[in-house]
Structure formats: structure tokens, C-alpha cells
Amino acid sequence: VLFQDVTEERARRSEKRLRERFMRAESALREAVFEDADEGTFWREAARIFAQTLGGQRAAVLSPPVTQDTPFTVGALWGETASDLKGLSFEPSDHPPLARLVQRGAPVLLPGLADDPSFRLSDARETLLLPFFDTALDGFLLIERTHGGDPLLTSVNETFVLGLVRLFETLLAWLRSTNRYRLTVSTIQDALFNFVFDDGARHYLFVTPQVGAITGHEPTEFLPPNDIWPALAADANVQEMLAEHDARLRSGRESSVSFRIRHSAGGGYRWIRESAVPHRDATGTLSVVGTLADVTEQKRAEAVLLQAKQDAEAQSRDKTAFIATLSHEVRTPLGTISGFSELLESELDDFRTQTGAELPPQIDEFIDTIRSKTHQILSLVNDIFDLANLETGSAELVRAPLNINDAVTESVGFIAERLSSAGIALYLDLDPSDPEVLVDANRLKQALDQLLSNAAKFTTAGYVRVSTRLEANRVRVEVEDTGIGMDAAYTDKLFTPFLQEDRRLNRDYEGTGVGLALAHRIITALGGEITAESEKGHGSTFRILLPAL
């Protein structure tokens, strides 16, 4: 007879079987998390796996409290008599000894038949509470033995139980993170993608479902072994554009491109925009992430706006050409009227000399009115003609060096007598260095005359000051007056043709709103800029800046 102590061998075999049982449970948990993305379904499967692994007859998942004042409640059930647990709720504050154990995140084994009611949750023989995410008290797995069988928790299997709980926590955290990601992605209209370059071609790692609506192709058509991307290009120009786009990405630069594709659903074309950012991972592999957006409607809106802009520009050119033509046609009869008024005046003087007769004074008054009004209209027509030519770019500019002080002095002489007769002081402050500019002298004088004429017209008391200064590489000319000034709202539109602050027919000051617009076009054509500062009732200051020689 041979006697042998097999206690250790049987213990090793028992531990091996126990380990294999929990390994199967771990595999089942992993399979469960991939079978269904619903968290409730995973909870029910986890309850079943834990109960069957530990030898329990029913199981439940106690959901976390919604607020601090609400208890843990049953969120998932498994087992034949699991319905008995539906009304179960648990609040650690009701079970002080239990609460201390729960806060430490340790498994809690409750003998259901214990005399102490504070330890009793149901009529089960044993109740095992397995808290998960113990730091946040996110919930409990509840396993119960209602009849017979081994204890649910022993010192032998406690380590395996805790390992299985940690795996459950990890998989649950992954599932929640994945669901949050899916929820976030589902609210985005654009498609997200990630790819790497393989021999110069794109090798997509993932594409979100939105790509189907954008391109008309399912996400699986982008993933290996399929490769629909090269076939999306609408034409050779798009293929060339995408090749340059990919070249920028391969060089490590961000890139964005808009292009046309053939949309498979119903045919036709769609505009899409791809924005991508390359980065290298820890292995040095260049990975590209980005978005794909349908911009067809945006492109259509841009085309409408572009067409509207082109139509508006064409209408503006037609209007300007019409004004230029009309101005040209009007100048001829105006010149004739002016000439005949002068001829009539000369004939009347000869008649008086030859006959000695006195004519009614109204005749001379009529002739003066015809001549002055004709000159006024002719001047306006000339300004409109010049403005039209400047806007269409057909005005000829003859540039030559010009002493700015001489130009200003000549223009000031144009209004000096008018200001003097009105009792308005005229101050001339010229830069002693005699700065020069390269301009068309006649055009510059035309602009200066407009500014000085306005200053004289709108100033009834005080002064008009004209100054020149050389500032670095620019020459500044200022015309300051103490006239009626302007509102700030009108100052922003000051250089708009045919616009006046006072639009009444019986306004106090005559004008058409052409002068300042013409001055602005002239100064801009000469390479300078003109600005204005004004305050209602306190005068205005016009400033011209021109490049200095």
C-alpha cells in the first residue's frame, strides 16, 4: 500500500480550474463589449457572467444615484428570480458598517440570514457587492446565492474577483468613451478621417459614416482593400490639385483644398472641401487626420455673388461710359450757347455805339445770367466727364516733378479775392524746404481747387488755413476752415459721387456732390490719399498725402 499526500497537487489543480474559469469570464466580458454598443446590454451580460462564474443564481447592477439625495437603484437584472430585486434600493448611509467598506472599494459579502437587519438587502442566503469605479461610487455589481452552492467570495477567489472587476471597469470606461465619441461624431455634418501614406497612396484607417452622404460612397469603400478615393476626382485638373494637396501633407504641412467630385447617388457633381493636418506618431509614421465637408451650396452662393458683382461692375461701367458720352455730347451745345451769349453781348455793344440808343437794362442782365449759368453747367459737365474717365481708367496722367508750395500758392490765388470780400481771413503756412512731388500738375491743381472752393463756399466767418509739410517720405497738404462742418455719419460717405449731406431742393448751398468725389479719384490716381475730419458747426480739415520725391 502506497500512501501519498496530494493536498498541494489538488490545490494546484483547483487553482488552475479557478484561473481557467475566470479567464473564460474575462474573454466573455471582452466579447460582450464588442457585440453591442449599448451600455445597458453590457451591464446585463456582465451581471450574467459574474453570477455564473461565482456560482450565483441571480445578479443585478445597481446604478449610481442621480443626486446625492437619491439611492442606488437596480439598472440591470439576470436570473430566474431576479425580478424580486426590482424594488431594491441601497443607500450607504442606511448601512454604516457597509458604507465604510464600500468607500474603500472592497468587495462586501453579506450573509442574508444574519440577525443584524442592517446587513440584509434581500432574502438571499448570501449577497456579494462588488463596487466599481470606487473612487466615484459609480455603481455596484450585486451577485446573490439564493440556495445551496459554495460561498460567493472566499480568500481563494477574491484576487480573481477583483481582477475581473477591474477588467469590467476598463471595458465599461472604454464603452462609455466610445459612445461619447460616436455621439459627438453623429452631431457633426462633416466626415472625419484618418489615413497614412503607403507608397504615395492613401491608406485609410477609418472614415466616419457622414462620408456616405457627402460622396455617395459607403465608408467601407474607402477602407482597404477598397480604394475609391482616386476615382472621386471629377477631371484631370482636380487630380492635379489633389496631388499638390497630398504633397503638402507628406511634407508635414497643413493643407486645405476645395474640389469637384462625381457623386454616385443620382450622378452629377458635388463640391467638397478637405482640411487635413499631418503628424508623426511615436513610431515616426506620418498620419493624417482631417475633415471632409460638402460645400456645394457655398460654391453656388459664391457663384451667385460673383455673378452679381460682375453684373454690378458691368452696370457701373455702362453707367460711367454713358455719363462720359453724355457729358461729351452736352459740352458741344453748351459751348455754342456760351459763345453765342458772348457774341450777342458784343453785337449789342456795337449797336449802342452805332445808334446811340439805350437798350433796356434787363437785356444785359439776361445775357450775364445766360453766360454765368452756362459756364457753371459747363464746369459741372467737365467735372463729371473727368470723374467718369478716372473711374474707367481712361484718364491720361502726365507726371512730372512739381514744387508743392508753388501749386498750393497758385490755387490759393483762385479764392483769395473771394475770401477777402467776405471778410474771411486766409492763412498760408508753407514748408520752407519746398518739397516736391511727382504728379500731373493740372490734375493736382484741379483737386486743390475743389477743396479750396468748398472751404470758401461753406465758411461764412473765421478763417481758411492752407499748409504744407514734408513728413518722412510723404508731403502733407491741409485745408482747414471754420465753416459749417459736417456730421460724423456723413463724413464716412463724403467722397461718394452725387451725395450731399443736405439733399433738400431748397438747400442753402448749391452743389452736385461731384467735386469731392473728383478730388478723391484724382489724388488716388496720383498714388496718394485724402482724408477728412469735421465737426458740425466747428469746421472741417481736409488732408492730402502724396509720395515725396
C-alpha positions as CSV (number, residue, x, y, z in Angstrom):
1,V,0.0,0.0,0.0
2,L,1.4,3.4,-1.1
3,F,0.2,6.5,0.7
4,Q,0.9,9.9,-0.9
5,D,0.0,13.4,0.2
6,V,-1.8,15.0,-2.8
7,T,-3.1,18.1,-0.9
8,E,-0.9,20.5,-2.7
9,E,-1.4,18.9,-6.1
10,R,-5.2,19.0,-5.6
11,A,-4.9,22.7,-4.5
12,R,-2.9,23.5,-7.7
13,R,-5.4,21.8,-9.8
14,S,-8.2,23.6,-8.1
15,E,-6.5,26.9,-8.5
16,K,-5.8,26.1,-12.2
17,R,-9.5,25.3,-12.8
18,L,-10.4,28.5,-10.9
19,R,-8.0,30.5,-13.0
20,E,-9.3,29.0,-16.2
21,R,-12.9,29.8,-15.1
22,F,-12.1,33.4,-14.6
23,M,-10.1,33.6,-17.8
24,R,-13.2,32.4,-19.7
25,A,-15.2,35.1,-17.8
26,E,-12.7,37.7,-19.0
27,S,-13.0,36.5,-22.6
28,A,-16.8,36.6,-22.3
29,L,-16.7,40.2,-21.0
30,R,-14.5,41.3,-23.9
31,E,-16.8,39.7,-26.4
32,A,-19.8,41.3,-24.7
33,V,-18.5,44.8,-25.0
34,F,-18.0,44.4,-28.8
35,E,-21.3,42.7,-29.5
36,D,-23.5,45.7,-28.6
37,A,-22.6,49.3,-28.0
38,D,-25.5,49.8,-25.6
39,E,-24.3,50.2,-22.0
40,G,-27.4,48.6,-20.5
41,T,-26.9,45.5,-22.6
42,F,-23.3,45.2,-21.5
43,W,-24.4,45.6,-17.9
44,R,-26.8,42.7,-18.2
45,E,-24.2,40.5,-19.8
46,A,-21.7,41.4,-17.1
47,A,-24.3,40.5,-14.4
48,R,-24.7,37.1,-16.0
49,I,-21.0,36.4,-16.5
50,F,-20.2,37.4,-12.9
51,A,-23.1,35.3,-11.4
52,Q,-22.3,32.2,-13.4
53,T,-18.6,32.5,-12.7
54,L,-19.1,32.9,-9.0
55,G,-22.0,30.4,-8.7
56,G,-24.7,32.8,-8.0
57,Q,-28.3,32.3,-9.1
58,R,-29.3,35.9,-9.8
59,A,-27.5,39.2,-10.3
60,A,-28.2,42.9,-10.7
61,V,-26.4,46.1,-11.4
62,L,-27.1,48.9,-9.0
63,S,-27.0,52.2,-10.9
64,P,-25.3,55.2,-9.3
65,P,-27.5,57.8,-7.7
66,V,-28.7,60.7,-9.9
67,T,-28.1,63.2,-7.0
68,Q,-26.6,62.9,-3.5
69,D,-30.1,62.5,-2.0
70,T,-31.2,59.6,-4.2
71,P,-30.2,55.9,-3.5
72,F,-28.5,53.3,-5.8
73,T,-31.2,51.6,-7.8
74,V,-31.4,48.5,-9.9
75,G,-30.3,49.1,-13.5
76,A,-29.9,45.6,-15.0
77,L,-31.1,42.1,-13.9
78,W,-30.2,38.5,-14.6
79,G,-31.6,35.2,-13.2
80,E,-34.8,33.4,-12.7
81,T,-35.8,35.2,-9.5
82,A,-34.1,38.4,-10.4
83,S,-37.4,40.2,-10.6
84,D,-37.5,40.0,-6.8
85,L,-34.7,42.6,-6.8
86,K,-36.6,45.2,-8.9
87,G,-37.7,47.3,-5.9
88,L,-34.3,47.1,-4.2
89,S,-32.5,50.3,-3.4
90,F,-29.4,50.9,-1.5
91,E,-28.0,54.0,0.3
92,P,-24.7,53.6,2.1
93,S,-25.9,56.0,4.8
94,D,-28.5,53.4,5.8
95,H,-25.8,50.8,6.4
96,P,-22.9,52.5,8.4
97,P,-20.7,49.4,8.6
98,L,-21.3,48.7,4.9
99,A,-20.7,52.3,3.9
100,R,-17.2,52.1,5.3
101,L,-16.4,49.0,3.3
102,V,-17.8,50.5,0.2
103,Q,-15.8,53.7,0.4
104,R,-12.7,51.6,0.4
105,G,-13.8,49.8,-2.8
106,A,-13.6,46.4,-1.3
107,P,-15.9,43.5,-2.0
108,V,-18.7,43.1,0.6
109,L,-20.2,39.7,1.4
110,L,-23.5,40.0,3.3
111,P,-25.0,36.9,4.9
112,G,-28.6,37.4,4.1
113,L,-29.8,35.3,7.1
114,A,-27.8,37.4,9.6
115,D,-29.7,38.6,12.7
116,D,-28.5,42.2,12.1
117,P,-31.0,43.7,9.7
118,S,-28.5,46.5,8.7
119,F,-26.7,43.8,6.7
120,R,-29.7,42.4,5.0
121,L,-30.6,43.7,1.4
122,S,-32.8,40.7,0.3
123,D,-33.9,37.2,1.3
124,A,-30.9,35.6,-0.4
125,R,-28.6,33.3,1.5
126,E,-25.6,35.4,0.5
127,T,-25.3,38.8,-1.2
128,L,-22.0,39.9,-2.8
129,L,-21.5,43.6,-3.5
130,L,-18.7,44.5,-5.9
131,P,-18.3,48.2,-6.2
132,F,-16.7,49.5,-9.4
133,F,-15.1,52.9,-10.0
134,D,-14.9,53.0,-6.2
135,T,-13.4,56.5,-6.2
136,A,-16.6,57.9,-7.7
137,L,-19.0,55.3,-6.4
138,D,-20.3,54.7,-9.9
139,G,-22.3,51.6,-9.1
140,F,-22.3,48.0,-7.8
141,L,-22.5,44.5,-9.2
142,L,-24.8,42.6,-6.9
143,I,-24.4,38.7,-7.0
144,E,-26.7,36.6,-4.9
145,R,-26.9,32.9,-3.9
146,T,-30.5,32.0,-3.2
147,H,-29.9,28.3,-2.4
148,G,-27.0,25.8,-1.9
149,G,-23.6,26.0,-3.5
150,D,-20.2,27.3,-2.4
151,P,-19.8,30.8,-0.9
152,L,-19.7,33.6,-3.4
153,L,-16.5,35.0,-2.1
154,T,-13.6,33.2,-0.4
155,S,-10.0,34.1,0.2
156,V,-9.0,31.8,-2.6
157,N,-11.0,33.6,-5.4
158,E,-11.0,37.2,-4.0
159,T,-8.0,38.1,-6.1
160,F,-9.6,36.7,-9.3
161,V,-12.8,38.5,-8.5
162,L,-11.1,41.8,-8.1
163,G,-9.2,41.3,-11.4
164,L,-12.5,40.6,-13.1
165,V,-14.0,43.7,-11.6
166,R,-11.0,45.8,-12.8
167,L,-11.5,44.4,-16.3
168,F,-15.2,45.2,-16.2
169,E,-14.3,48.8,-15.2
170,T,-11.8,49.1,-18.0
171,L,-14.3,47.8,-20.6
172,L,-17.1,50.0,-19.3
173,A,-14.9,53.1,-19.4
174,W,-13.9,52.2,-23.0
175,L,-17.6,51.7,-23.9
176,R,-18.6,55.0,-22.4
177,S,-15.8,56.8,-24.1
178,T,-16.6,55.2,-27.5
179,N,-20.3,56.1,-27.1
180,R,-19.5,59.7,-26.3
181,Y,-17.2,59.8,-29.3
182,R,-20.0,58.3,-31.5
183,L,-22.5,60.7,-30.1
184,T,-20.1,63.6,-30.8
185,V,-19.4,62.4,-34.3
186,S,-23.0,61.9,-35.1
187,T,-23.8,65.5,-34.4
188,I,-21.1,66.7,-36.9
189,Q,-22.2,67.1,-40.5
190,D,-18.6,66.8,-41.8
191,A,-16.9,63.4,-42.2
192,L,-13.8,62.7,-40.1
193,F,-11.0,60.5,-41.4
194,N,-7.5,59.2,-40.7
195,F,-5.1,57.8,-43.2
196,V,-1.4,57.1,-43.7
197,F,0.6,57.2,-47.0
198,D,1.6,53.9,-48.4
199,D,3.9,54.2,-51.5
200,G,2.5,57.6,-52.1
201,A,-1.2,56.5,-52.0
202,R,-3.7,57.0,-49.2
203,H,-4.3,54.1,-46.8
204,Y,-7.4,54.9,-44.8
205,L,-7.5,53.7,-41.2
206,F,-11.1,55.0,-40.6
207,V,-13.8,57.2,-42.1
208,T,-16.9,58.3,-40.3
209,P,-20.4,57.4,-41.7
210,Q,-21.1,61.0,-42.9
211,V,-18.8,60.4,-45.9
212,G,-21.6,58.4,-47.5
213,A,-23.9,61.5,-47.8
214,I,-21.0,63.7,-48.8
215,T,-19.5,61.5,-51.6
216,G,-22.3,58.9,-52.3
217,H,-19.9,56.1,-51.3
218,E,-20.0,53.9,-48.2
219,P,-17.2,54.2,-45.7
220,T,-16.1,50.7,-46.4
221,E,-15.3,51.7,-50.0
222,F,-12.5,53.9,-48.6
223,L,-11.0,51.3,-46.4
224,P,-8.6,48.5,-47.5
225,P,-8.8,46.5,-49.7
226,N,-11.0,49.0,-51.4
227,D,-9.7,52.4,-52.6
228,I,-12.4,54.6,-54.0
229,W,-10.6,57.9,-53.4
230,P,-8.7,58.2,-56.7
231,A,-11.9,57.7,-58.6
232,L,-13.7,60.6,-57.0
233,A,-11.8,63.3,-58.9
234,A,-14.1,65.0,-61.5
235,D,-11.4,65.7,-64.0
236,A,-7.7,65.9,-64.6
237,N,-7.4,69.3,-63.1
238,V,-8.8,68.0,-59.8
239,Q,-6.4,65.1,-59.8
240,E,-3.5,67.5,-60.2
241,M,-4.9,69.7,-57.4
242,L,-5.2,66.7,-55.1
243,A,-1.7,65.6,-55.9
244,E,-0.3,69.0,-54.8
245,H,-2.5,68.8,-51.7
246,D,-1.1,65.4,-50.8
247,A,2.4,66.6,-51.5
248,R,2.0,69.3,-48.9
249,L,0.7,66.8,-46.4
250,R,3.6,64.5,-47.0
251,S,6.0,67.4,-46.3
252,G,4.3,67.8,-42.9
253,R,2.3,70.9,-43.7
254,E,-1.4,71.5,-43.0
255,S,-3.4,71.8,-46.2
256,S,-7.0,72.6,-47.3
257,V,-8.4,72.2,-50.8
258,S,-11.9,72.5,-52.4
259,F,-12.6,70.5,-55.5
260,R,-15.4,68.8,-57.5
261,I,-16.2,65.1,-57.3
262,R,-18.5,62.7,-59.1
263,H,-21.3,62.0,-56.7
264,S,-22.5,58.4,-57.2
265,A,-26.1,59.0,-55.9
266,G,-28.1,60.2,-58.9
267,G,-25.0,61.2,-60.8
268,G,-23.9,64.8,-61.1
269,Y,-21.1,66.7,-59.3
270,R,-20.6,68.0,-55.8
271,W,-18.1,70.4,-54.3
272,I,-16.3,69.2,-51.2
273,R,-13.6,70.7,-49.1
274,E,-10.9,68.6,-47.3
275,S,-8.9,70.1,-44.4
276,A,-6.2,67.9,-43.1
277,V,-3.4,68.0,-40.6
278,P,-0.4,65.6,-40.7
279,H,1.5,64.5,-37.6
280,R,4.1,61.8,-36.7
281,D,3.3,59.2,-34.1
282,A,5.8,57.7,-31.6
283,T,7.0,55.3,-34.3
284,G,7.7,58.1,-36.7
285,T,4.8,57.1,-39.0
286,L,3.2,60.1,-40.8
287,S,-0.5,60.0,-40.0
288,V,-3.1,62.5,-41.4
289,V,-6.4,63.4,-39.7
290,G,-8.9,65.8,-41.0
291,T,-12.5,66.6,-42.1
292,L,-14.4,66.3,-45.4
293,A,-17.2,68.8,-45.9
294,D,-19.9,69.3,-48.6
295,V,-19.5,72.9,-49.8
296,T,-21.7,72.7,-52.8
297,E,-24.3,75.2,-51.6
298,Q,-21.4,77.5,-50.5
299,K,-19.9,77.3,-54.0
300,R,-23.3,78.0,-55.6
301,A,-23.7,81.1,-53.3
302,E,-20.2,82.2,-54.2
303,A,-21.1,81.9,-57.9
304,V,-24.3,83.9,-57.5
305,L,-22.4,86.6,-55.6
306,L,-19.6,86.7,-58.2
307,Q,-22.1,87.0,-61.0
308,A,-23.9,89.7,-59.1
309,K,-20.6,91.5,-58.6
310,Q,-19.7,91.2,-62.2
311,D,-23.2,92.4,-63.2
312,A,-22.9,95.4,-60.9
313,E,-19.4,96.2,-62.2
314,A,-20.7,95.9,-65.7
315,Q,-23.6,98.2,-64.9
316,S,-21.3,100.6,-63.2
317,R,-19.0,100.6,-66.3
318,D,-22.0,101.1,-68.6
319,K,-23.3,104.0,-66.3
320,T,-19.9,105.6,-66.3
321,A,-19.5,105.2,-70.1
322,F,-23.0,106.7,-70.5
323,I,-22.2,109.6,-68.3
324,A,-18.9,110.2,-70.2
325,T,-20.7,110.1,-73.5
326,L,-23.5,112.3,-72.3
327,S,-21.0,114.8,-70.9
328,H,-19.1,114.9,-74.1
329,E,-22.3,115.4,-76.1
330,V,-23.6,118.1,-73.7
331,R,-20.4,120.1,-73.8
332,T,-20.8,121.0,-77.5
333,P,-24.1,122.7,-77.3
334,L,-23.1,124.4,-74.0
335,G,-20.0,125.8,-75.7
336,T,-22.2,127.0,-78.5
337,I,-24.6,128.7,-76.1
338,S,-21.7,130.3,-74.2
339,G,-20.2,131.5,-77.5
340,F,-23.4,133.0,-78.8
341,S,-24.1,134.8,-75.5
342,E,-20.7,136.5,-75.8
343,L,-21.4,137.3,-79.5
344,L,-24.8,138.7,-78.5
345,E,-23.2,140.9,-75.9
346,S,-20.6,142.1,-78.5
347,E,-23.4,142.8,-81.1
348,L,-25.4,144.9,-78.5
349,D,-22.3,147.0,-77.7
350,D,-21.8,147.7,-81.4
351,F,-25.5,148.6,-81.7
352,R,-25.2,151.1,-78.9
353,T,-22.1,152.6,-80.4
354,Q,-23.5,153.0,-83.8
355,T,-27.0,154.1,-83.0
356,G,-26.5,155.8,-79.6
357,A,-29.7,154.2,-78.5
358,E,-30.2,152.9,-74.9
359,L,-31.4,149.4,-74.5
360,P,-33.4,148.1,-71.5
361,P,-31.0,147.1,-68.7
362,Q,-32.8,143.7,-68.4
363,I,-31.1,142.7,-71.7
364,D,-27.6,142.9,-70.2
365,E,-28.8,141.1,-67.1
366,F,-30.2,138.3,-69.2
367,I,-27.0,138.0,-71.1
368,D,-24.9,137.8,-67.9
369,T,-27.2,135.2,-66.5
370,I,-27.0,133.0,-69.6
371,R,-23.2,133.3,-69.7
372,S,-22.7,132.6,-65.9
373,K,-25.1,129.7,-65.8
374,T,-23.7,128.2,-69.0
375,H,-20.2,128.4,-67.5
376,Q,-21.5,126.8,-64.3
377,I,-23.1,123.9,-66.2
378,L,-20.0,123.5,-68.4
379,S,-17.8,123.3,-65.4
380,L,-20.1,120.6,-63.9
381,V,-20.1,118.7,-67.1
382,N,-16.3,118.8,-67.3
383,D,-16.1,117.5,-63.7
384,I,-18.5,114.6,-64.5
385,F,-16.5,113.8,-67.7
386,D,-13.2,113.8,-65.7
387,L,-14.8,111.7,-62.9
388,A,-16.1,109.1,-65.5
389,N,-12.7,108.9,-67.2
390,L,-10.9,108.4,-63.8
391,E,-13.3,105.7,-62.8
392,T,-12.9,103.8,-66.1
393,G,-9.2,104.3,-66.1
394,S,-9.1,106.1,-69.4
395,A,-7.8,109.4,-67.9
396,E,-4.3,110.3,-69.1
397,L,-1.9,111.5,-66.4
398,V,1.3,113.3,-67.3
399,R,3.6,113.1,-64.3
400,A,6.4,115.5,-63.7
401,P,8.3,116.9,-60.7
402,L,6.3,119.7,-59.1
403,N,7.0,122.1,-56.2
404,I,4.1,121.6,-53.9
405,N,4.3,125.2,-52.5
406,D,4.0,126.7,-56.0
407,A,1.0,124.6,-56.7
408,V,-0.7,125.5,-53.5
409,T,0.0,129.2,-53.9
410,E,-1.5,129.2,-57.4
411,S,-4.6,127.5,-56.2
412,V,-5.0,129.8,-53.2
413,G,-5.0,132.8,-55.5
414,F,-8.1,131.3,-57.0
415,I,-10.1,132.0,-53.8
416,A,-8.1,134.8,-52.2
417,E,-10.3,137.7,-53.5
418,R,-13.5,135.8,-52.7
419,L,-12.5,135.3,-49.1
420,S,-11.3,138.8,-48.7
421,S,-14.5,140.3,-50.0
422,A,-16.4,138.1,-47.5
423,G,-14.2,139.2,-44.5
424,I,-12.7,135.7,-44.0
425,A,-9.0,135.5,-43.1
426,L,-6.7,133.4,-45.3
427,Y,-3.5,131.9,-43.8
428,L,-0.8,130.3,-45.9
429,D,1.7,128.1,-44.0
430,L,4.2,126.6,-46.4
431,D,7.1,124.2,-45.7
432,P,10.4,126.1,-46.0
433,S,12.1,123.1,-47.6
434,D,10.0,123.4,-50.8
435,P,9.1,119.7,-51.1
436,E,8.5,118.2,-54.5
437,V,6.1,115.6,-55.7
438,L,5.8,113.6,-59.0
439,V,2.3,114.3,-60.2
440,D,0.2,115.6,-63.0
441,A,0.2,119.3,-62.2
442,N,-3.1,120.1,-63.8
443,R,-4.9,117.2,-62.1
444,L,-3.4,118.1,-58.7
445,K,-4.5,121.8,-59.2
446,Q,-8.0,120.5,-60.1
447,A,-8.2,118.6,-56.8
448,L,-6.8,121.5,-54.8
449,D,-9.2,123.9,-56.4
450,Q,-12.2,121.7,-55.4
451,L,-11.1,121.6,-51.8
452,L,-10.4,125.4,-51.6
453,S,-13.6,126.2,-53.4
454,N,-15.6,124.1,-50.8
455,A,-13.7,125.8,-47.9
456,A,-14.7,129.2,-49.3
457,K,-18.3,128.2,-50.0
458,F,-19.1,126.8,-46.6
459,T,-17.2,129.3,-44.4
460,T,-19.1,132.4,-43.5
461,A,-16.9,133.6,-40.6
462,G,-13.4,132.9,-39.2
463,Y,-10.6,131.7,-41.4
464,V,-9.3,129.3,-44.0
465,R,-5.8,127.9,-43.4
466,V,-3.7,126.1,-46.0
467,S,-0.4,124.4,-45.0
468,T,2.2,122.1,-46.5
469,R,4.6,119.8,-44.6
470,L,7.3,117.3,-45.6
471,E,6.9,114.2,-43.4
472,A,9.5,111.4,-43.9
473,N,8.8,110.3,-47.5
474,R,5.4,112.0,-47.9
475,V,4.1,115.5,-48.4
476,R,1.1,116.6,-46.5
477,V,-1.3,119.3,-47.7
478,E,-4.0,120.5,-45.3
479,V,-7.0,122.7,-46.0
480,E,-8.6,123.8,-42.7
481,D,-11.7,126.0,-42.3
482,T,-14.0,127.3,-39.6
483,G,-17.2,126.7,-41.7
484,I,-20.4,124.8,-41.0
485,G,-18.7,121.4,-40.7
486,M,-20.4,118.0,-41.2
487,D,-22.0,115.2,-39.1
488,A,-19.8,112.2,-38.5
489,A,-22.2,109.9,-40.3
490,Y,-21.9,111.9,-43.5
491,T,-18.1,112.1,-43.2
492,D,-17.8,108.3,-43.9
493,K,-19.7,108.8,-47.2
494,L,-18.0,112.1,-48.1
495,F,-16.3,111.0,-51.3
496,T,-19.3,109.2,-52.8
497,P,-20.3,110.8,-56.1
498,F,-23.5,112.9,-56.2
499,L,-24.1,112.6,-52.4
500,Q,-24.7,115.6,-50.3
501,E,-25.4,116.0,-46.6
502,D,-28.3,118.4,-47.3
503,R,-30.5,116.8,-50.0
504,R,-33.3,119.4,-49.9
505,L,-34.2,121.1,-53.2
506,N,-34.2,124.4,-51.4
507,R,-30.9,123.9,-49.5
508,D,-28.8,126.8,-48.5
509,Y,-25.7,125.8,-50.5
510,E,-25.7,124.8,-54.2
511,G,-23.7,121.9,-55.5
512,T,-24.0,118.4,-57.0
513,G,-21.6,116.3,-54.8
514,V,-19.2,115.8,-57.7
515,G,-16.3,118.0,-56.5
516,L,-15.0,116.0,-53.5
517,A,-15.6,112.7,-55.3
518,L,-13.5,114.0,-58.2
519,A,-10.7,115.2,-55.8
520,H,-10.7,111.8,-54.2
521,R,-10.3,110.0,-57.5
522,I,-7.6,112.4,-58.7
523,I,-5.5,112.0,-55.5
524,T,-5.9,108.2,-55.5
525,A,-4.9,108.1,-59.2
526,L,-1.7,110.1,-58.3
527,G,-0.8,107.5,-55.7
528,G,-1.8,109.5,-52.7
529,E,-4.7,109.5,-50.2
530,I,-7.2,112.1,-49.0
531,T,-9.0,112.1,-45.6
532,A,-11.3,114.5,-43.9
533,E,-12.1,115.4,-40.3
534,S,-15.1,117.5,-39.4
535,E,-17.5,118.5,-36.6
536,K,-20.9,120.0,-37.2
537,G,-20.7,123.8,-36.5
538,H,-16.9,123.8,-36.0
539,G,-15.4,123.5,-39.4
540,S,-13.6,120.8,-41.4
541,T,-10.0,119.8,-42.2
542,F,-9.1,118.0,-45.5
543,R,-5.7,116.3,-45.6
544,I,-3.9,115.2,-48.8
545,L,-0.8,112.9,-48.5
546,L,1.4,112.4,-51.6
547,P,4.7,110.5,-52.1
548,A,7.6,112.9,-51.9
549,L,10.5,113.0,-54.3
